[in-house]
Amino acid sequence: MTGLKTQDIRELFKGGALNLENNKEYVNSLNVFPVPDGDTGTNMTMTMSNSVKEIDSVTEDRMDLVCSAFARGALIGARGNSGVILSQIFKGMSLVMQDAGEITTKIFARALKSGSNTAYDVVSHPKEGTILTVIRIVSDYAMRVSAKKSDFIEFFKLILHKGEEILQKTPDLLPVLKKAGVVDAGGRGLLIILEGMYNVLAGIKMEKTEPSEGAQSAEIADVFDDSHDPEDIKFQYCTEFFIINLLKKTTLSDIDKLRDKLNKIGDSVIVVGDLSLVKVHVHTNHPDKALGYALQLGELDRPKIENMIEQNRALRKEREAKSERMPTALVSICTGEGIAKIFRELKTDKILEGGQTMNPSVSDIVNLVDSVGADTVYILPNNGNIVLAAEQARELTKAKLVVVATKNIPQGIAAAVNFNHDAGEEENTEMMRRSIQYVRSGQVTHSVRDTEMDGFKLKSGDIIGIYDKIVAKGDDVNNVTEAVIEKMVDDDTASVSLYYGEGITEEYAGELAAKLTEKYPFHDIMVFEGGQQHYYYYISVE
């Protein structure tokens, strides 16, 4: 096979997406830091899925439309750093391939090189030993190979072999990988996509695999915009809930049947999960039926039913009251009711739920920014894995988007404290970025797997304290938290703020605060309810 037509390109990307989906949990297992976070495999899979969805929407047999579709779909659906980088690889590939009537190995090699260059351009300080290294060396090699190999089967065999060779070297390029005993997860995901493309070309059949019963499903941000014209709303109630403690008799087939039932009584249906947890979203006029169907599978958790017609009435009144756009606005991304309440009290105009294990997509961020109704919008990502997606959203928002690169909640709160709606962009940016420099941030969570890192031998379930790296572990949350704070305070610090998450009671957090007050009499010790999942405490020292 020496030339690929438009239909071949469609199948190539679908094959890559399917192979990645089948190997998603394997890629997730390569995540270096053993904490509950936005998993690489999940983020890349959701990015690919949106790319394929856009390809399927193209009905014409035109290379330019298909290429722009897979690039746009990946960008809109990009989640996490790995998803954003993947979307940029596709963007670069699209720029080369869209003008070709037929793709040869030489054109495909140039497309890979363009993808590599585009991806490198979007990362301010690229690190070697990551997906960027893999795509760079693979694309350079592909350029050389394409001059001699015109057959795609032979071409792909060679670049996949080269890709595996460099992937195995990533631990030598990035010390943190060597410590964890893994190769780069993003690089592995990229090779799995290329392998799926090769399988399509070679006629190797790939069946969609079901998730294992014990697999943990990552929570995802809402992917539906629930803002409608009240007259156009066919299904009135936005209904969301989780199904937990599924009955022993429940099967994966039952989960699929639930999705079918919900599609008969509503639209905008999401049913994601496995036999450990299922998340459901549906617009329906019969939320009682939706809940009843779910109860046949297991127990309900966190049900939420909202009247969208009433919401839109209120929204219209609010928009009519604000006939003029605001000059500036501040938006924030966070999880936990307590954390969200703190940001609201600091005059944050709008909040998007997202963070650890729940990285919002570029599209989610664009919708958030555009919904505020301001000329200039400042955004606090509050997570290192969301910053890149926020920066990509700048190209798509109607408002001018200013990204203040907060990488955790304490940094975000410090920045929000120093935001002034009446100040100019230069003053606001300077004040917020300067405030971040004076914040020392720590977290206390649990290890999600057995590993060895930063001098600690960890078992799944161990409580671990993080301050730039893992600095403490133990069996008692408060003891580990105290050990982390010891590493964070010194003669230059004056305050310690604790934000306690789900599972930590006010009384338990108060016991720690009392102990810290006695231990650090010249520090202000403050405790706030955060309500965040997965992390027992966020710690801020200033």
C-alpha positions as CSV (number, residue, x, y, z in Angstrom):
1,M,0.0,0.0,0.0
2,T,1.7,3.2,-1.2
3,G,-1.1,5.7,-1.1
4,L,-3.9,6.5,1.4
5,K,-7.2,8.1,0.4
6,T,-9.6,10.0,2.5
7,Q,-11.5,6.9,3.7
8,D,-8.1,5.3,4.7
9,I,-7.3,8.3,6.9
10,R,-10.7,8.0,8.6
11,E,-10.0,4.4,9.4
12,L,-6.5,5.1,10.5
13,F,-7.6,7.5,13.2
14,K,-10.5,5.2,14.3
15,G,-8.0,2.4,14.6
16,G,-5.7,4.5,16.7
17,A,-8.5,5.5,18.9
18,L,-9.8,2.0,19.4
19,N,-6.4,0.6,20.2
20,L,-5.9,3.4,22.8
21,E,-9.3,2.7,24.4
22,N,-8.5,-1.0,24.7
23,N,-5.2,-0.1,26.4
24,K,-6.3,2.9,28.4
25,E,-5.9,1.3,31.9
26,Y,-2.4,0.0,30.9
27,V,-1.4,3.6,30.1
28,N,-3.0,4.8,33.3
29,S,-0.8,2.3,35.2
30,L,2.3,4.1,34.0
31,N,1.5,7.4,35.7
32,V,4.6,8.3,37.7
33,F,3.0,9.9,40.8
34,P,1.1,7.3,42.8
35,V,-1.8,9.6,43.7
36,P,-5.4,9.9,42.4
37,D,-5.0,12.4,39.5
38,G,-6.0,13.0,35.9
39,D,-4.8,9.8,34.3
40,T,-2.9,10.0,31.1
41,G,-4.7,7.1,29.4
42,T,-8.1,8.5,30.3
43,N,-7.2,12.0,29.1
44,M,-5.7,10.8,25.8
45,T,-8.6,8.4,25.2
46,M,-11.2,11.1,25.7
47,T,-9.2,13.4,23.4
48,M,-9.1,10.7,20.7
49,S,-12.8,9.9,21.1
50,N,-13.8,13.5,20.4
51,S,-11.5,13.5,17.4
52,V,-13.2,10.5,15.9
53,K,-16.6,12.0,16.7
54,E,-15.7,15.0,14.6
55,I,-14.4,12.8,11.8
56,D,-17.7,10.9,11.7
57,S,-19.6,14.2,11.3
58,V,-17.9,14.8,8.0
59,T,-20.0,13.4,5.2
60,E,-18.1,14.5,2.2
61,D,-15.2,12.5,0.8
62,R,-12.7,15.4,1.1
63,M,-9.2,15.1,2.7
64,D,-9.2,18.7,3.9
65,L,-12.4,18.4,5.8
66,V,-11.4,15.1,7.4
67,C,-8.0,16.5,8.4
68,S,-9.4,19.7,9.9
69,A,-12.1,17.6,11.7
70,F,-9.7,15.3,13.5
71,A,-7.5,18.3,14.5
72,R,-10.5,20.4,15.7
73,G,-12.1,17.5,17.5
74,A,-8.9,16.7,19.4
75,L,-8.5,20.3,20.5
76,I,-12.1,20.7,21.7
77,G,-11.9,17.4,23.6
78,A,-8.3,17.8,24.9
79,R,-8.0,16.9,28.6
80,G,-4.9,17.2,30.7
81,N,-1.4,18.0,29.4
82,S,-1.2,14.7,27.5
83,G,-4.5,15.4,25.7
84,V,-3.5,19.0,24.8
85,I,-0.1,17.8,23.5
86,L,-1.8,15.1,21.4
87,S,-4.2,17.6,20.0
88,Q,-1.3,19.8,18.9
89,I,0.4,16.8,17.2
90,F,-2.9,16.2,15.3
91,K,-3.1,20.0,14.4
92,G,0.4,19.9,12.9
93,M,-0.4,16.7,11.0
94,S,-3.5,18.2,9.6
95,L,-1.7,21.3,8.2
96,V,0.4,19.0,6.0
97,M,-2.1,16.4,5.0
98,Q,-5.1,18.6,4.3
99,D,-3.8,19.7,0.9
100,A,-2.9,16.3,-0.4
101,G,-5.3,14.2,-2.6
102,E,-3.4,11.1,-1.6
103,I,-1.1,10.5,1.4
104,T,2.2,8.9,0.7
105,T,4.8,7.8,3.3
106,K,6.8,11.0,2.5
107,I,3.7,13.2,3.2
108,F,2.8,11.2,6.3
109,A,6.4,11.6,7.6
110,R,6.3,15.4,7.0
111,A,2.9,15.4,8.8
112,L,4.5,13.7,11.9
113,K,7.3,16.2,11.8
114,S,4.9,19.1,11.6
115,G,3.0,17.6,14.5
116,S,6.2,17.4,16.5
117,N,7.1,21.0,15.9
118,T,3.6,22.2,16.7
119,A,3.5,20.2,20.0
120,Y,6.9,21.6,21.0
121,D,5.8,25.1,20.3
122,V,2.9,24.9,22.8
123,V,5.0,23.8,25.7
124,S,7.0,26.6,27.4
125,H,9.7,24.4,28.9
126,P,9.6,21.0,27.2
127,K,11.2,18.1,29.1
128,E,13.1,15.3,27.4
129,G,11.9,11.8,28.2
130,T,8.2,12.6,27.5
131,I,5.7,12.2,24.7
132,L,7.5,15.1,23.1
133,T,10.8,13.2,22.8
134,V,9.0,10.2,21.3
135,I,7.2,12.2,18.6
136,R,10.3,14.2,17.8
137,I,12.6,11.2,17.3
138,V,9.9,9.1,15.6
139,S,9.2,11.9,13.1
140,D,12.8,12.6,12.4
141,Y,13.3,8.9,11.7
142,A,10.2,8.7,9.6
143,M,11.5,11.5,7.4
144,R,14.7,9.4,6.7
145,V,12.8,6.2,6.2
146,S,10.2,7.6,3.9
147,A,12.8,8.4,1.3
148,K,13.5,4.6,0.9
149,K,10.2,3.0,2.0
150,S,7.0,3.8,0.0
151,D,5.0,0.9,1.3
152,F,3.1,1.9,4.4
153,I,3.3,-1.5,6.1
154,E,7.1,-1.5,6.0
155,F,7.2,2.2,6.9
156,F,5.0,1.7,10.0
157,K,7.0,-1.4,11.1
158,L,10.2,0.7,11.1
159,I,8.8,3.8,12.9
160,L,7.1,1.6,15.5
161,H,10.3,-0.2,16.2
162,K,12.2,3.1,16.5
163,G,9.4,4.5,18.8
164,E,9.7,1.5,21.1
165,E,13.5,1.9,21.2
166,I,13.3,5.6,22.3
167,L,10.4,4.9,24.7
168,Q,12.6,2.4,26.6
169,K,15.2,5.1,26.9
170,T,12.8,7.7,28.5
171,P,13.7,6.6,32.1
172,D,17.3,7.5,31.3
173,L,16.2,10.9,30.1
174,L,13.8,11.7,33.0
175,P,15.0,10.6,36.4
176,V,11.5,10.5,37.9
177,L,10.6,7.7,35.5
178,K,13.6,5.7,36.5
179,K,12.7,6.1,40.2
180,A,9.2,4.8,39.5
181,G,10.4,2.0,37.2
182,V,8.1,3.0,34.3
183,V,8.4,4.4,30.8
184,D,6.6,7.7,29.9
185,A,2.8,7.2,29.9
186,G,2.2,9.8,27.2
187,G,4.8,8.3,24.9
188,R,3.3,4.9,25.4
189,G,-0.1,6.2,24.5
190,L,1.2,7.8,21.3
191,L,2.8,4.5,20.2
192,I,-0.4,2.6,21.0
193,I,-2.2,5.1,18.7
194,L,0.3,4.5,15.9
195,E,0.1,0.7,16.5
196,G,-3.6,0.9,16.0
197,M,-3.1,2.7,12.7
198,Y,-0.7,0.0,11.6
199,N,-3.2,-2.7,12.6
200,V,-5.7,-1.1,10.3
201,L,-3.3,-1.0,7.4
202,A,-2.1,-4.6,8.0
203,G,-5.7,-5.9,8.4
204,I,-5.2,-6.9,12.1
205,K,-8.6,-7.1,13.7
206,M,-9.1,-5.1,16.9
207,E,-12.2,-5.8,19.0
208,K,-13.4,-3.3,21.5
209,T,-12.7,-4.6,25.0
210,E,-15.0,-4.2,28.0
211,P,-13.4,-2.7,31.1
212,S,-12.5,-5.2,33.8
213,E,-14.8,-5.5,36.8
214,G,-12.3,-4.0,39.2
215,A,-11.3,-1.1,37.0
216,Q,-11.7,2.3,38.5
217,S,-13.5,4.8,36.3
218,A,-12.3,8.3,36.3
219,E,-14.9,11.0,37.0
220,I,-15.4,13.4,34.2
221,A,-16.6,16.9,34.0
222,D,-20.1,17.5,32.5
223,V,-19.9,17.5,28.7
224,F,-23.3,19.0,28.0
225,D,-24.3,22.6,28.0
226,D,-27.5,22.8,29.9
227,S,-28.3,26.4,28.7
228,H,-31.3,26.4,26.3
229,D,-34.1,28.5,25.1
230,P,-37.0,27.5,27.5
231,E,-39.3,27.2,24.5
232,D,-36.9,24.6,22.9
233,I,-36.5,22.4,26.0
234,K,-38.1,19.1,25.2
235,F,-36.9,17.4,28.4
236,Q,-37.2,19.6,31.5
237,Y,-35.2,18.0,34.3
238,C,-31.4,17.7,34.2
239,T,-30.9,14.5,36.3
240,E,-27.5,13.4,37.6
241,F,-26.4,10.7,40.1
242,F,-23.9,8.0,40.8
243,I,-24.7,4.3,41.2
244,I,-22.6,2.7,43.9
245,N,-22.4,-0.7,45.7
246,L,-23.8,-2.4,42.6
247,L,-25.8,-5.6,43.2
248,K,-24.0,-8.9,42.7
249,K,-26.3,-9.8,40.0
250,T,-25.6,-6.6,38.0
251,T,-23.5,-7.1,34.8
252,L,-21.9,-4.8,32.3
253,S,-24.7,-5.6,30.0
254,D,-27.2,-4.2,32.6
255,I,-25.3,-0.9,32.5
256,D,-25.6,-0.8,28.7
257,K,-29.4,-1.6,29.1
258,L,-29.7,1.3,31.5
259,R,-28.3,3.6,28.8
260,D,-30.8,2.3,26.3
261,K,-33.7,2.8,28.8
262,L,-32.6,6.4,29.5
263,N,-32.4,7.2,25.8
264,K,-36.1,6.2,25.5
265,I,-37.2,8.7,28.2
266,G,-34.8,11.6,27.5
267,D,-31.7,12.9,25.7
268,S,-28.1,14.1,26.5
269,V,-27.5,10.7,28.1
270,I,-24.2,9.8,29.7
271,V,-23.7,6.5,31.4
272,V,-20.1,5.9,32.2
273,G,-18.4,3.5,34.6
274,D,-18.1,-0.2,35.5
275,L,-19.2,-2.6,38.2
276,S,-17.5,-0.5,40.8
277,L,-19.1,2.9,40.0
278,V,-21.4,4.3,37.4
279,K,-22.0,8.0,36.6
280,V,-25.3,9.0,35.0
281,H,-26.5,12.2,33.3
282,V,-29.8,12.5,31.5
283,H,-32.3,15.2,30.5
284,T,-35.8,13.8,31.0
285,N,-39.4,14.7,32.0
286,H,-39.5,11.6,34.3
287,P,-36.5,11.7,36.7
288,D,-38.5,9.3,38.9
289,K,-38.2,6.7,36.2
290,A,-34.5,7.3,35.7
291,L,-33.9,6.9,39.4
292,G,-36.1,3.8,39.4
293,Y,-34.1,2.2,36.6
294,A,-30.8,2.9,38.5
295,L,-32.1,1.3,41.7
296,Q,-32.4,-2.0,39.9
297,L,-28.6,-2.0,39.5
298,G,-27.5,-0.7,42.9
299,E,-27.6,2.2,45.4
300,L,-28.0,5.9,44.5
301,D,-25.4,8.5,45.5
302,R,-25.3,12.3,45.2
303,P,-28.6,12.6,43.1
304,K,-29.2,16.1,41.6
305,I,-32.3,17.1,39.7
306,E,-32.5,20.6,38.3
307,N,-35.5,22.3,36.5
308,M,-33.8,23.6,33.3
309,I,-36.9,25.7,32.4
310,E,-36.8,27.6,35.7
311,Q,-33.0,27.9,35.4
312,N,-33.3,29.5,32.0
313,R,-36.1,31.9,33.2
314,A,-33.6,33.1,35.9
315,L,-30.8,33.2,33.4
316,R,-32.8,35.4,31.1
317,K,-33.7,37.8,33.9
318,E,-30.0,37.9,34.9
319,R,-28.9,38.6,31.3
320,E,-31.6,41.3,30.9
321,A,-30.4,42.9,34.1
322,K,-26.8,42.9,32.7
323,S,-27.4,44.6,29.4
324,E,-23.8,45.7,29.3
325,R,-20.8,43.3,29.4
326,M,-18.5,43.4,32.5
327,P,-15.1,44.8,31.7
328,T,-13.3,42.1,33.7
329,A,-14.2,38.8,35.5
330,L,-12.4,36.1,37.5
331,V,-13.1,32.4,37.0
332,S,-11.7,29.4,38.8
333,I,-11.5,25.7,38.4
334,C,-11.8,23.6,41.6
335,T,-13.6,20.7,43.3
336,G,-15.2,20.6,46.7
337,E,-18.1,22.6,48.0
338,G,-16.0,24.3,50.7
339,I,-13.3,25.3,48.2
340,A,-15.9,26.6,45.8
341,K,-17.5,28.6,48.7
342,I,-14.1,30.2,49.5
343,F,-13.6,31.3,45.9
344,R,-17.1,32.7,45.8
345,E,-16.4,34.7,48.9
346,L,-13.3,36.1,47.2
347,K,-15.6,37.5,44.5
348,T,-14.9,34.9,41.8
349,D,-17.5,35.4,39.1
350,K,-17.9,31.8,38.0
351,I,-16.5,28.4,39.0
352,L,-16.0,25.2,36.9
353,E,-15.9,21.9,38.7
354,G,-12.7,20.1,37.9
355,G,-9.3,19.2,39.2
356,Q,-7.7,16.0,40.3
357,T,-9.2,13.0,38.4
358,M,-11.5,15.4,36.6
359,N,-9.6,17.5,34.1
360,P,-11.9,19.8,32.1
361,S,-11.5,19.9,28.4
362,V,-10.5,22.9,26.3
363,S,-14.2,23.1,25.2
364,D,-15.4,23.1,28.9
365,I,-13.0,26.0,29.6
366,V,-14.1,28.0,26.5
367,N,-17.8,27.5,27.5
368,L,-17.0,28.7,31.0
369,V,-15.2,31.9,29.8
370,D,-17.7,32.8,27.2
371,S,-20.6,32.3,29.7
372,V,-19.3,35.0,32.0
373,G,-20.1,38.0,29.7
374,A,-16.9,40.0,30.3
375,D,-14.4,41.6,27.9
376,T,-11.4,40.3,29.8
377,V,-11.5,37.1,31.8
378,Y,-8.8,35.9,34.2
379,I,-8.7,32.2,34.9
380,L,-7.2,30.2,37.8
381,P,-6.7,26.6,36.7
382,N,-5.5,25.5,40.2
383,N,-4.0,22.3,38.8
384,G,-0.7,21.8,36.9
385,N,-2.5,19.3,34.6
386,I,-5.1,21.9,33.5
387,V,-2.8,24.9,32.8
388,L,-2.0,23.9,29.3
389,A,-5.7,23.3,28.4
390,A,-6.5,26.8,29.7
391,E,-3.7,28.3,27.5
392,Q,-5.1,26.5,24.5
393,A,-8.6,27.9,25.2
394,R,-7.2,31.4,24.6
395,E,-7.4,30.8,20.8
396,L,-11.1,29.9,21.0
397,T,-12.7,32.3,23.5
398,K,-14.7,35.4,22.6
399,A,-13.3,37.3,25.5
400,K,-9.7,38.0,26.1
401,L,-8.5,35.2,28.3
402,V,-5.6,35.8,30.8
403,V,-4.3,32.6,32.3
404,V,-2.8,32.9,35.7
405,A,-0.9,29.6,36.0
406,T,-1.9,28.5,39.5
407,K,-1.0,24.8,39.9
408,N,-2.8,24.1,43.1
409,I,-5.6,25.3,45.3
410,P,-3.5,27.3,47.8
411,Q,-1.9,29.2,44.9
412,G,-5.4,29.9,43.4
413,I,-6.7,31.3,46.7
414,A,-3.7,33.5,47.1
415,A,-4.2,34.8,43.6
416,A,-7.9,35.4,44.1
417,V,-7.2,37.4,47.2
418,N,-5.0,39.8,45.2
419,F,-7.4,40.2,42.2
420,N,-9.0,43.6,41.7
421,H,-11.9,43.9,39.3
422,D,-11.1,47.6,38.8
423,A,-7.4,47.2,38.1
424,G,-5.8,46.9,34.7
425,E,-4.4,43.7,33.2
426,E,-0.8,44.4,33.9
427,E,-1.4,45.3,37.6
428,N,-3.7,42.3,38.2
429,T,-1.4,39.9,36.5
430,E,1.6,41.2,38.4
431,M,-0.1,41.1,41.8
432,M,-1.5,37.6,41.3
433,R,1.7,36.1,40.0
434,R,3.7,37.7,42.7
435,S,1.4,36.4,45.4
436,I,1.8,32.8,44.1
437,Q,5.6,33.0,44.7
438,Y,5.1,33.4,48.5
439,V,2.8,30.4,48.9
440,R,4.2,27.0,49.9
441,S,1.8,24.3,49.0
442,G,1.5,20.8,50.3
443,Q,-1.0,17.9,50.0
444,V,-1.9,14.8,52.0
445,T,-3.4,11.9,50.1
446,H,-3.0,8.2,49.6
447,S,-0.9,6.0,47.3
448,V,-2.9,4.3,44.6
449,R,-0.4,1.5,44.0
450,D,2.7,-0.2,45.3
451,T,5.9,1.6,44.2
452,E,9.1,3.1,45.4
453,M,9.6,6.9,45.2
454,D,11.6,9.7,46.8
455,G,13.2,7.2,49.2
456,F,9.9,5.7,50.4
457,K,8.6,2.2,49.8
458,L,4.9,2.7,49.3
459,K,2.0,0.3,49.4
460,S,-1.4,1.0,47.9
461,G,-3.4,2.8,50.6
462,D,-0.5,4.3,52.4
463,I,-1.1,7.9,53.5
464,I,1.5,10.2,51.9
465,G,2.4,13.8,52.4
466,I,3.7,15.8,49.4
467,Y,5.7,19.1,49.4
468,D,7.2,19.3,45.9
469,K,8.0,15.6,46.4
470,I,6.9,12.9,48.8
471,V,8.2,13.9,52.2
472,A,6.2,11.7,54.6
473,K,4.1,8.6,54.9
474,G,2.2,6.8,57.6
475,D,-1.0,5.3,58.8
476,D,-2.5,8.4,60.5
477,V,-3.6,11.4,58.4
478,N,-3.0,14.0,61.1
479,N,0.5,12.7,61.9
480,V,1.5,12.7,58.2
481,T,0.1,16.2,57.8
482,E,2.1,17.4,60.8
483,A,5.2,15.9,59.3
484,V,4.6,17.7,56.0
485,I,4.1,21.0,57.8
486,E,7.4,20.6,59.6
487,K,9.1,20.6,56.2
488,M,7.2,23.7,55.1
489,V,7.6,26.2,58.0
490,D,10.7,28.1,58.9
491,D,11.6,31.5,60.4
492,D,10.3,33.3,57.3
493,T,6.7,31.9,57.5
494,A,3.9,33.3,59.6
495,S,0.7,31.3,58.8
496,V,-0.6,27.8,58.1
497,S,-3.9,27.2,56.4
498,L,-5.5,23.7,56.3
499,Y,-8.3,22.8,53.9
500,Y,-9.8,19.5,54.9
501,G,-11.5,17.2,52.4
502,E,-14.2,14.5,52.3
503,G,-13.8,12.0,55.1
504,I,-12.1,14.4,57.5
505,T,-14.4,15.8,60.2
506,E,-14.3,19.3,61.6
507,E,-13.5,17.8,65.0
508,Y,-10.5,15.8,63.7
509,A,-9.1,18.8,61.8
510,G,-9.6,20.9,64.9
511,E,-7.4,18.4,66.9
512,L,-4.6,18.9,64.4
513,A,-5.1,22.7,64.5
514,A,-4.8,22.7,68.3
515,K,-1.6,20.7,68.2
516,L,-0.1,23.0,65.6
517,T,-1.1,26.1,67.6
518,E,0.9,24.8,70.5
519,K,3.8,23.7,68.4
520,Y,4.0,26.9,66.4
521,P,2.9,29.7,68.8
522,F,4.1,32.5,66.4
523,H,2.2,31.2,63.4
524,D,-1.5,31.8,62.6
525,I,-3.2,28.4,62.3
526,M,-6.4,28.5,60.2
527,V,-8.7,25.6,59.3
528,F,-11.3,25.6,56.5
529,E,-13.7,23.0,55.2
530,G,-12.7,22.2,51.6
531,G,-14.8,19.1,50.8
532,Q,-12.3,18.0,48.0
533,Q,-12.2,14.3,47.1
534,H,-9.1,12.1,47.3
535,Y,-7.0,14.6,49.2
536,Y,-7.3,14.6,53.0
537,Y,-5.7,18.1,53.3
538,Y,-4.5,20.9,51.2
539,I,-1.8,22.8,53.1
540,S,-0.9,26.5,52.5
541,V,2.1,28.1,54.3
542,E,2.9,31.7,53.9
